[in-house]
Amino acid sequence: MSTNLPLSGARLWDSLMEMAKIGGTPKGGSNRQTLTDVDAEGRALFQRWGEACGLTLSVDRLGNMVFRREGRDPSRAPIAIGSHLDTQPTGGKFDGVLGVLAGLEVMRALHEAGAETEAPLLLINWTNEEGARFAPPMMGSGAAMGIFTEAEVLAKRDAAGAVFGEELKRIGWQGTADPAELQKVGAYLELHIEQGKLLEDAGLDVGIVTHALAQSWFEVVVEGEEAHGGSPMAGRRDAMMAAAPLISAVEEIALTTLAPNGEKGRGTVGVVEVYPASRNVAPSRVFFSVDFRHSDPEALARMGEALTARAADISAARKVKATVSPFWHSPLTPFDAGLVAHARDAAIARGLKYQEMPTAIGHDAVYMARKVPTVMIFTPCHGGLSHNEAESITPEWATAGMQVLADAALAAAGLVKP
């Protein structure tokens, strides 16, 4: 189905540009990290916009913002649309924000048309999807779905020692609602930029996401012995020289661990910390993070095993201690076939070029899918560039994604023709 609601791509684009001014960076991106003053400012703008189109806001104990639009049948489980407004330190204008504000445009169009749905509708801004300031990512949705406890989320500290719960109160966005109530929604839909270039390269308008790849994160610590930079090389237990080949092995392991269909894995080292970090001292300790992803869960497990084995070999050869510790895991997660069909039907009805595809990237939708029927819709982004101030999409891509999101959500909610 396709709706005849007055959805406005121009208004969506204007809203995206207005939100991007909050925490805007000199290079045209956004730095609106979670639980900062600019996060509070962005939330306040979103609140004003939502209430202006008749939505009722509740905020839960983790700061998740949930707007509600009543349906004809309040006993029906609500249909939720959502994503996030927080960004990376050098984030773009669209990652997460597109999904929130496209959902807002759906609500605005319903309000203007005086249209009703059978089921109530929710619009959610999740707290701390990015995990840039407080790790791990997707805390708001993860705790709502029971993957984390509220207590452990509220106790998290950032690199400067600030406590999540205290910062949430400081910026004035800790509510009283129970986040676990969101496990009762009837369906969840999320629009997001692809953060890859498959859609752009194929000349497509949208992607219909069928499942999320499995992910495993590790923390690696290499411990040796400090030595003066002028001392002889022989006999050193240099943690950096031991960590370097182990870091390099992450790429090798990812490229050589294949699924039965020949697909390769993905590996990333995103954080490296060196102690004592002095120019003329061979380090005694190196910490680094490892992010492994794969379409095949068995292959993903082999990647972790290979990293642990390589660490043991390097430890023995260089007389250091290399420890590989699991940090976080997300299993292969299928999305709901019925919602995928709604999104597919919407793309076809609107004459949009699409493909079905997985996501290799974690999103709030991935946690939601463990408890709630879920689907994601992707728009292309230029060059696949994301988590970058130069992140870019076209107004036409944003509009196409919003249209599919609206049609699929309203099919699930039971739109009553105005």
Secondary structure per residue as TSV (DSSP state, phi and psi in degrees):
chain	resnum	aa	ss	phi	psi
A	1	M	-	360.0	154.6
A	2	S	-	-131.3	138.2
A	3	T	-	-86.3	160.7
A	4	N	-	-108.1	25.1
A	5	L	S	-67.9	154.8
A	6	P	-	-79.0	58.9
A	7	L	-	-66.1	132.1
A	8	S	-	-117.3	108.0
A	9	G	H	-64.5	-34.3
A	10	A	H	-65.6	-41.7
A	11	R	H	-67.6	-39.2
A	12	L	H	-58.5	-46.1
A	13	W	H	-63.2	-43.5
A	14	D	H	-60.6	-39.2
A	15	S	H	-66.0	-40.9
A	16	L	H	-59.4	-44.3
A	17	M	H	-68.8	-36.0
A	18	E	H	-67.6	-44.6
A	19	M	H	-63.1	-35.1
A	20	A	H	-65.7	-20.1
A	21	K	T	-69.4	-25.0
A	22	I	T	-81.9	111.4
A	23	G	T	79.6	18.1
A	24	G	B	-60.8	144.0
A	25	T	-	-107.9	159.4
A	26	P	T	-58.7	-26.0
A	27	K	T	-93.3	12.0
A	28	G	S	91.4	9.2
A	29	G	-	-101.5	-155.9
A	30	S	B	-138.4	136.2
A	31	N	-	-121.6	86.0
A	32	R	-	-125.7	65.2
A	33	Q	-	-69.1	154.6
A	34	T	T	-61.9	141.0
A	35	L	T	62.9	26.3
A	36	T	S	-99.0	172.5
A	37	D	H	-61.8	-36.2
A	38	V	H	-74.2	-28.5
A	39	D	H	-61.3	-44.7
A	40	A	H	-60.8	-39.2
A	41	E	H	-65.7	-42.8
A	42	G	H	-63.9	-39.6
A	43	R	H	-62.1	-41.9
A	44	A	H	-64.7	-39.6
A	45	L	H	-64.1	-44.1
A	46	F	H	-60.8	-40.2
A	47	Q	H	-60.7	-45.5
A	48	R	H	-61.5	-42.7
A	49	W	H	-64.5	-44.2
A	50	G	H	-65.6	-44.3
A	51	E	H	-68.5	-26.8
A	52	A	H	-67.4	-21.3
A	53	C	T	-110.0	28.0
A	54	G	T	83.7	11.9
A	55	L	-	-84.7	151.8
A	56	T	E	-107.8	125.5
A	57	L	E	-97.8	135.1
A	58	S	E	-126.9	151.1
A	59	V	E	-126.8	132.6
A	60	D	B	-93.5	-176.7
A	61	R	T	-69.0	-12.6
A	62	L	T	-102.9	3.0
A	63	G	-	88.4	2.2
A	64	N	-	-62.1	127.8
A	65	M	E	-92.9	126.3
A	66	V	E	-129.0	108.0
A	67	F	E	-87.1	145.3
A	68	R	E	-126.7	137.3
A	69	R	E	-122.0	119.4
A	70	E	-	-67.0	150.6
A	71	G	-	-108.6	175.8
A	72	R	S	-63.5	-31.8
A	73	D	-	-118.1	91.1
A	74	P	T	-65.5	-11.5
A	75	S	T	-79.5	-16.6
A	76	R	S	-74.6	146.7
A	77	A	-	-64.2	134.9
A	78	P	-	-70.9	153.8
A	79	I	E	-99.7	125.2
A	80	A	E	-109.2	140.4
A	81	I	E	-118.6	139.5
A	82	G	E	-168.0	172.7
A	83	S	E	-177.1	-143.3
A	84	H	-	-142.8	153.2
A	85	L	-	-103.4	-13.2
A	86	D	-	-75.0	155.6
A	87	T	-	-130.6	172.5
A	88	Q	-	-74.0	166.2
A	89	P	T	-58.2	-36.7
A	90	T	T	-119.3	58.0
A	91	G	B	-86.3	173.6
A	92	G	-	-101.4	-172.4
A	93	K	S	-85.8	-11.2
A	94	F	S	-120.8	-27.6
A	95	D	T	-59.1	112.4
A	96	G	T	84.5	-49.2
A	97	V	H	-61.3	-37.6
A	98	L	H	-56.3	-45.0
A	99	G	H	-66.1	-38.1
A	100	V	H	-67.9	-48.6
A	101	L	H	-78.3	-25.4
A	102	A	H	-65.9	-39.7
A	103	G	H	-62.8	-38.8
A	104	L	H	-61.8	-39.8
A	105	E	H	-65.3	-35.1
A	106	V	H	-60.5	-45.6
A	107	M	H	-64.5	-40.8
A	108	R	H	-61.4	-43.1
A	109	A	H	-65.8	-41.1
A	110	L	H	-61.3	-42.5
A	111	H	H	-63.1	-45.6
A	112	E	H	-66.2	-35.8
A	113	A	H	-82.1	-10.3
A	114	G	T	64.2	28.6
A	115	A	-	-84.4	156.1
A	116	E	E	-123.1	155.7
A	117	T	E	-119.1	155.1
A	118	E	S	-66.7	-49.5
A	119	A	S	-90.9	151.1
A	120	P	-	-63.3	158.5
A	121	L	E	-117.6	141.8
A	122	L	E	-118.8	149.3
A	123	L	E	-128.7	120.3
A	124	I	E	-117.4	133.5
A	125	N	E	-109.2	109.2
A	126	W	-	-79.0	143.7
A	127	T	S	-80.1	134.2
A	128	N	-	53.4	56.1
A	129	E	S	-70.4	-39.0
A	130	E	S	-70.1	-36.0
A	131	G	-	70.9	18.1
A	132	A	S	-73.6	-41.2
A	133	R	S	-93.8	-44.4
A	134	F	S	-118.5	120.7
A	135	A	S	-101.1	150.3
A	136	P	S	-84.0	179.6
A	137	P	S	-76.3	171.5
A	138	M	-	58.7	41.9
A	139	M	H	-70.4	-41.2
A	140	G	H	-62.0	-48.5
A	141	S	H	-73.2	-35.5
A	142	G	H	-62.9	-43.8
A	143	A	H	-70.5	-36.4
A	144	A	H	-61.1	-35.1
A	145	M	T	-90.2	3.6
A	146	G	T	84.3	12.1
A	147	I	S	-78.7	-35.9
A	148	F	S	-115.7	157.9
A	149	T	-	-87.6	153.8
A	150	E	H	-58.4	-41.2
A	151	A	H	-61.2	-44.1
A	152	E	H	-69.1	-33.9
A	153	V	H	-66.6	-48.2
A	154	L	H	-64.4	-22.9
A	155	A	T	-90.1	-7.4
A	156	K	-	-61.3	146.7
A	157	R	B	-118.7	147.6
A	158	D	-	-88.1	-176.8
A	159	A	T	-63.3	-25.7
A	160	A	T	-90.0	-0.2
A	161	G	-	93.4	-0.2
A	162	A	-	-67.7	140.7
A	163	V	B	-95.0	133.1
A	164	F	H	-50.4	-55.0
A	165	G	H	-61.2	-38.0
A	166	E	H	-69.5	-39.0
A	167	E	H	-68.0	-36.9
A	168	L	H	-61.3	-42.1
A	169	K	H	-69.2	-40.1
A	170	R	H	-59.2	-41.3
A	171	I	T	-84.7	-1.6
A	172	G	T	82.1	26.2
A	173	W	-	-125.3	29.5
A	174	Q	-	-97.4	118.1
A	175	G	-	-97.6	-165.4
A	176	T	-	-117.8	-8.2
A	177	A	B	-67.7	155.0
A	178	D	-	-86.2	116.6
A	179	P	G	-61.3	-26.6
A	180	A	G	-65.7	-17.5
A	181	E	G	-59.8	-24.1
A	182	L	G	-72.2	-10.2
A	183	Q	G	-69.9	-12.9
A	184	K	G	-92.5	0.8
A	185	V	-	-68.2	152.0
A	186	G	S	-81.2	-24.8
A	187	A	E	-165.4	155.5
A	188	Y	E	-134.3	132.6
A	189	L	E	-128.0	138.1
A	190	E	E	-137.6	127.7
A	191	L	E	-98.4	137.6
A	192	H	E	-153.4	152.8
A	193	I	E	-69.1	152.0
A	194	E	-	-64.7	-37.3
A	195	Q	S	61.4	34.0
A	196	G	S	-160.5	179.5
A	197	K	S	-120.6	15.9
A	198	L	H	-63.0	-45.9
A	199	L	H	-67.0	-44.4
A	200	E	H	-61.9	-46.7
A	201	D	H	-62.8	-32.1
A	202	A	H	-87.9	-2.2
A	203	G	T	68.4	34.1
A	204	L	-	-100.8	159.5
A	205	D	S	-90.6	-38.7
A	206	V	E	-146.9	159.7
A	207	G	E	-118.2	139.5
A	208	I	E	-103.9	115.4
A	209	V	E	-89.5	123.8
A	210	T	E	-97.5	-25.2
A	211	H	E	-166.5	166.5
A	212	A	E	-111.8	136.0
A	213	L	-	-67.3	156.0
A	214	A	E	-73.7	146.2
A	215	Q	E	-135.2	144.4
A	216	S	E	-136.6	128.5
A	217	W	E	-109.4	144.0
A	218	F	E	-130.7	156.2
A	219	E	E	-117.0	131.2
A	220	V	E	-118.6	130.8
A	221	V	E	-122.6	125.8
A	222	V	E	-112.5	122.0
A	223	E	E	-118.3	126.7
A	224	G	-	-131.5	-126.9
A	225	E	-	-147.3	136.3
A	226	E	-	-68.5	146.3
A	227	A	E	-148.7	146.4
A	228	H	E	-62.5	139.7
A	229	G	T	-62.6	-17.9
A	230	G	T	-95.8	-0.3
A	231	S	S	-76.8	159.3
A	232	P	-	-59.2	147.5
A	233	M	S	-70.6	-34.1
A	234	A	T	-61.8	132.2
A	235	G	T	87.3	-4.2
A	236	R	-	-67.7	148.9
A	237	R	-	-116.5	65.0
A	238	D	-	-78.6	113.2
A	239	A	H	-65.4	-32.8
A	240	M	H	-69.6	-42.4
A	241	M	H	-68.4	-23.6
A	242	A	H	-81.3	-37.5
A	243	A	H	-69.7	-33.6
A	244	A	H	-58.0	-50.3
A	245	P	H	-67.8	-26.9
A	246	L	H	-71.8	-38.6
A	247	I	H	-62.7	-44.7
A	248	S	H	-61.9	-32.1
A	249	A	H	-66.1	-22.7
A	250	V	H	-59.6	-45.6
A	251	E	H	-66.1	-43.6
A	252	E	H	-60.0	-45.0
A	253	I	H	-62.2	-43.1
A	254	A	H	-62.8	-41.2
A	255	L	H	-77.9	-20.7
A	256	T	H	-105.8	-3.0
A	257	T	-	-96.8	108.4
A	258	L	B	-109.7	144.7
A	259	A	-	-76.3	166.3
A	260	P	T	-55.3	-28.6
A	261	N	T	-86.3	4.1
A	262	G	-	92.2	-2.9
A	263	E	-	-67.8	138.6
A	264	K	B	-89.2	162.5
A	265	G	-	-83.3	-176.8
A	266	R	E	-134.1	133.3
A	267	G	E	-137.4	139.4
A	268	T	E	-142.4	136.3
A	269	V	-	-108.8	110.9
A	270	G	-	-104.3	-22.2
A	271	V	-	-132.6	132.0
A	272	V	E	-133.2	128.6
A	273	E	E	-126.7	134.1
A	274	V	E	-120.8	136.6
A	275	Y	E	-126.9	132.6
A	276	P	S	-90.5	7.0
A	277	A	-	60.7	49.5
A	278	S	-	-117.2	141.6
A	279	R	T	-61.9	-31.7
A	280	N	T	-112.8	29.7
A	281	V	E	-129.2	124.8
A	282	A	E	-66.5	125.2
A	283	P	-	-66.1	149.1
A	284	S	S	-98.4	-13.6
A	285	R	E	-150.1	133.5
A	286	V	E	-131.7	129.8
A	287	F	E	-112.0	138.7
A	288	F	E	-148.9	155.5
A	289	S	E	-99.5	149.8
A	290	V	E	-130.6	131.9
A	291	D	E	-120.4	110.9
A	292	F	E	-108.7	139.9
A	293	R	E	-140.3	148.5
A	294	H	E	-160.3	151.4
A	295	S	S	-75.6	-19.3
A	296	D	S	-110.9	112.3
A	297	P	H	-56.5	-35.9
A	298	E	H	-66.9	-39.2
A	299	A	H	-65.5	-38.8
A	300	L	H	-60.9	-42.0
A	301	A	H	-61.8	-39.2
A	302	R	H	-64.7	-32.6
A	303	M	H	-64.3	-44.9
A	304	G	H	-62.8	-40.4
A	305	E	H	-64.4	-39.3
A	306	A	H	-65.9	-39.1
A	307	L	H	-64.3	-42.9
A	308	T	H	-63.8	-41.2
A	309	A	H	-65.7	-42.0
A	310	R	H	-63.9	-37.9
A	311	A	H	-63.1	-39.5
A	312	A	H	-64.6	-41.4
A	313	D	H	-62.8	-44.1
A	314	I	H	-68.6	-37.6
A	315	S	H	-58.5	-46.0
A	316	A	H	-67.6	-41.4
A	317	A	H	-70.3	-34.1
A	318	R	H	-109.8	3.8
A	319	K	T	55.9	45.3
A	320	V	-	-121.8	176.3
A	321	K	E	-115.6	115.3
A	322	A	E	-114.0	118.5
A	323	T	E	-114.9	126.1
A	324	V	E	-108.5	118.1
A	325	S	E	-118.9	128.0
A	326	P	E	-61.1	137.4
A	327	F	E	-114.6	-38.5
A	328	W	E	-164.6	144.8
A	329	H	E	-141.1	139.7
A	330	S	E	-128.6	120.9
A	331	P	-	-75.0	166.1
A	332	L	-	-54.8	127.2
A	333	T	E	-127.1	111.6
A	334	P	E	-77.8	148.6
A	335	F	-	-96.4	165.6
A	336	D	-	-71.7	127.7
A	337	A	H	-63.6	-37.0
A	338	G	H	-66.5	-41.2
A	339	L	H	-71.3	-36.5
A	340	V	H	-57.8	-41.9
A	341	A	H	-64.4	-40.5
A	342	H	H	-59.3	-45.3
A	343	A	H	-66.8	-42.3
A	344	R	H	-60.9	-46.6
A	345	D	H	-60.8	-37.9
A	346	A	H	-65.3	-43.9
A	347	A	H	-61.9	-42.5
A	348	I	H	-64.9	-45.3
A	349	A	H	-62.4	-31.2
A	350	R	T	-92.3	2.3
A	351	G	T	70.5	28.2
A	352	L	-	-91.4	145.1
A	353	K	-	-84.1	128.6
A	354	Y	E	-143.9	167.1
A	355	Q	E	-144.7	154.6
A	356	E	E	-87.9	142.7
A	357	M	E	-160.2	160.8
A	358	P	E	-90.1	169.6
A	359	T	E	-110.7	133.4
A	360	A	-	-94.7	2.9
A	361	I	S	-117.1	139.6
A	362	G	-	-72.0	140.4
A	363	H	-	-141.8	164.2
A	364	D	H	-55.5	-33.8
A	365	A	H	-58.7	-30.5
A	366	V	H	-68.0	-40.9
A	367	Y	H	-70.0	-40.4
A	368	M	H	-58.7	-37.5
A	369	A	T	-64.2	-16.7
A	370	R	T	-73.7	-21.2
A	371	K	T	-123.5	-22.5
A	372	V	S	-133.8	140.6
A	373	P	-	-56.3	128.0
A	374	T	E	-140.1	150.0
A	375	V	E	-146.8	152.7
A	376	M	E	-118.6	152.1
A	377	I	E	-126.0	133.3
A	378	F	E	-108.6	143.1
A	379	T	E	-107.2	153.4
A	380	P	-	-64.8	159.6
A	381	C	-	-139.3	144.6
A	382	H	G	-60.3	122.9
A	383	G	G	66.6	8.5
A	384	G	G	69.5	12.3
A	385	L	-	-78.4	127.1
A	386	S	-	-151.8	171.0
A	387	H	S	52.4	43.5
A	388	N	S	-154.7	139.8
A	389	E	T	-61.1	-23.7
A	390	A	T	-86.1	3.8
A	391	E	-	-48.4	133.9
A	392	S	-	-149.5	138.6
A	393	I	-	-136.0	173.5
A	394	T	-	-102.3	155.2
A	395	P	H	-57.6	-32.9
A	396	E	H	-66.7	-40.6
A	397	W	H	-64.5	-43.2
A	398	A	H	-60.6	-41.8
A	399	T	H	-66.3	-43.5
A	400	A	H	-61.3	-45.0
A	401	G	H	-62.7	-41.7
A	402	M	H	-62.4	-40.7
A	403	Q	H	-63.5	-43.9
A	404	V	H	-66.9	-41.8
A	405	L	H	-57.4	-48.5
A	406	A	H	-61.5	-48.4
A	407	D	H	-64.1	-42.1
A	408	A	H	-68.3	-42.2
A	409	A	H	-66.2	-41.3
A	410	L	H	-74.2	-27.6
A	411	A	H	-65.3	-40.3
A	412	A	H	-70.0	-35.3
A	413	A	H	-85.9	-15.4
A	414	G	T	79.7	72.0
A	415	L	E	-63.9	132.3
A	416	V	E	-98.4	120.3
A	417	K	-	-59.1	130.5
A	418	P	-	-70.9	360.0
